[in-house]
Amino acid sequence: MTPVARAGAASRLPDEALMGRYADGDAEAFDELFRRYEARAYAFFVARTRSRERARDLYQELFLRIHRARVSYDASRPFTPWFFQIARRLLVDDGRRAHRSREVPLEDRDLCAERPDGEAELGDRERVGEVLGALSPEERYVLVSSKVEGRGYPEIAIQLGKSADAVKKLASRAMQRLRAAPAAAPWGLQRR
């Protein structure tokens, strides 16, 4: 089969089959996956980082992680949730790194300079950390995914391997725990 015919055949394969072929060493399968997901990955990161430069770095890192994880991919499971789970983990890792180094993208520098009280913001961040620290990692993941990122319970359920009802109950229990945390009072999370 000629390279052109192989590339044409690859464009008709489902994502799962392409990833399976890439795991077996087919570089053209990766090229096709990259073509399909490049714009979506970049848009995903731009929407969450609000920085084109950061998004460019993250989407390149994402495809590097996909390359590294190719042998662990299970072709019997849907590709898209697996792909975006890696993207979300990368975003979380990047956020942790940025928080530790207090990195501020250049385009956001002017916005930070306009804030009148940096100490108040730091205090707010510490309180948020305290409030979220009262939750389990799974509860934090569900709340941040649903309340901050706006993802639906069914999507979160797929990634956690739970039912949508179980994820909804987990979110409800997490909100109850947040309301009970002493550090939640400044934001009015506590029920009256």
Secondary structure, 3 states (H helix, E strand, C coil): CCHHHHHHHHCCCCHHHHHHHHHCCCHHHHHHHHHHHHHHHHHHHHHHHCCHHHHHHHHHHHHHHHHHHHHHCCCCCCHHHHHHHHHHHHHHHHHHHHHHHCCCCHHHHHHHHHCCCHHHHHHHHHHHHHHHHCCCHHHHHHHHHHHHCCCCHHHHHHHHCCCHHHHHHHHHHHHHHHHHCHHHHHHCCCCC
